[in-house]
Amino acid sequence: MRGLASSLLVLVAVAAAGGVAARETVGKTAPAYAPPPETSKFVAAPGVEAAQRYCLTCHSADYVSTQPPHMPAAFWQNEVTKMRNAYGATIPDDAAKAITDYLVATYTEPTRGGR
């Protein structure tokens, strides 16, 4: 019983602190944010349209171009799957295959030299 009372006391304290924090942010606006300028573009190759349409919705081409250059096809397949399953990217199956093929063809050694 004593453990339950202690747990409830902690819960009430945490809830009260959260309420104070919430009241302190009412009426305040979020600080302005401007993403850093793009420093790269997707390589022009078959499948680039799908990558531009679905990948650039959430992140820049910089994110892709800074991935390790020696990653095999399975890495890119897993990345596309992760974006769909973990991050909720709404990439249709046919576009996912086109994007994976594009990434393998343009962002895996030795093909990276074109960037």
N, C-alpha and C positions, 0 to 999 in steps of 0.2 A: 504494500500500500504506500509505503514511504517513497519507493522508487517511482510510482505512478504520480504522486504529488510533485516530486522533483521534476519529472518529465513535463508535466502540465505547466509548471512554473516557467521552465525554460521555453516551452512552446509559446506561452503568453508573452514573454519578454521578446522573443524573436518576432512575433507578430506585431507587437507594439513598435519595435524598431523599424520594421518594414513599413508600417503606416506612417511613421514620421518621415522616412525617406521619400515615400510616395507624395506626401503633402509638400515636401520641399521642392519637388520637380513640377508641380502643377503650375501652369502658366509660363513655364520656361520653354524656350525653343531649343532644339538641338543645335549644336554648333555647325556652322557651314562646313561642308565637305566637298572637296574637288579631288577626284582621283588623279593620280599622277599621269602625265602625258604618255601616250603610247610610244614605245620605242621600237616596236616591230609590227609586222603584218604577217598574216598567214601566207605561206608560200603558194603561188598560183600553180595548181595541179588538180587533176581529177579528184573531186570530192570536196574541194575548198568551199563550194557554195553551202554544203551541208554544215561544215565546220563553222562558217561565218553565221549561218542562220541559228544554229543551236548552241554553239559554244560561247559566242560573244554576248549572249544574253546575260551570262553570269560572270564571265571573267574575260580578261584581255588576251590577245594573242601572245603577249609577253609571258603569261603563265605557261603556255604550251612550249614556247621556244626556250624557256629556262629549265626544262626538264633534262635529266641526264641524257647525254647523246647515245649511250650504249644500250639503252633499254630495248629488249626484244618485243616482238609483236604481242606477246601475252601481257606485257606491261600496259600497252595502249588499250588492249581489250579490257583489262581490269579497270583502267581509268575511266573509260566510257561507261562501263557497267556501274562503277562507283558513282559517277555523276547522276546516273539514272536512279539507282536504288537508294543511295545514301543521301543525295542532295535533291532528289525529286526533279531532275531535268526531264522535261517532257520530249524525249527524243524517240521518234518511232523506230521500230526495228530496222527498217530499210536504211534510214538515215544513220543509225548507230553503226551499221556495217560499213556504210560509205565513209563515215568519220574515222572509224578504226583503220580502214584500209588507207585512207588519206594520211593519217598520223604515222602509220608504219612506213608508208612510201616516202614521206617528206621529213620526218623528224627522228629517224633511226639511222645511225651510222651505216654506211658511208654517205647516205643521201643528204645529210645535214649541210653539206658544203654549200648549197645554194642559198643559204641565208646569211 
